Amino acid sequence: MWYEILPSFFIITAGIGIPGWGLYHLHNLSLGNHFRRSMVDRWDRAAYQRDMRLTGNPYNVNGLDSLPDE
């Protein structure tokens, strides 16, 4: 019957979903947040360093209010 496919469906779904779910929590343990910024391009590295320099946390949303008044 049609319900015989359910165990295979759950195994495949778990095999696809668990790595993404695990990385989400692994990044929280290692980086202190749930997201990872890509450092592949030079622009991404410069943006990461800029945000770290301006706010101390590169994962916060940076707007004009985060820039210091001079």
C-alpha positions in Angstrom: 0.0 0.0 0.0 0.9 3.7 -0.1 1.9 3.8 3.5 4.9 1.4 2.9 6.8 4.3 1.5 6.6 6.3 4.8 9.7 4.7 6.5 11.8 5.4 3.5 10.5 9.0 3.3 11.3 9.7 7.0 14.8 8.2 6.6 15.6 10.4 3.5 14.0 13.5 5.1 16.1 13.0 8.2 19.3 12.4 6.2 18.7 15.7 4.4 17.5 17.8 7.3 19.7 16.8 10.2 23.0 18.1 8.8 21.5 21.6 8.3 19.9 21.5 11.7 23.1 20.3 13.3 25.2 23.1 11.6 22.8 25.7 12.9 23.5 24.6 16.5 27.2 23.9 15.8 27.7 27.5 14.7 26.0 28.6 17.9 28.4 26.6 20.0 31.6 27.6 18.1 30.8 31.2 17.0 28.3 32.3 19.5 25.5 32.8 17.0 23.4 30.7 14.7 24.7 32.1 11.4 28.0 31.9 9.6 29.3 34.7 7.4 31.1 33.7 4.3 34.8 34.7 4.1 35.3 33.6 0.5 35.5 36.9 -1.2 37.7 39.9 -0.4 34.5 42.1 -0.1 33.0 39.8 2.5 36.2 39.8 4.6 36.4 43.6 4.4 32.7 43.9 5.4 33.2 41.5 8.4 36.3 43.5 9.6 34.4 46.8 9.2 31.4 45.6 11.2 33.7 44.2 13.8 35.6 47.4 14.1 32.5 49.6 14.2 30.2 47.7 16.5 32.2 44.9 18.1 29.8 42.3 16.8 29.8 41.6 13.0 26.4 39.9 13.2 24.3 42.8 14.4 22.5 44.9 11.9 24.5 48.0 11.3 22.7 51.2 10.4 23.7 54.8 10.5 23.1 54.9 14.3 26.1 52.5 14.7 28.6 55.0 13.3 30.3 57.2 15.8 29.7 60.9 15.7 32.8 62.9 15.0 
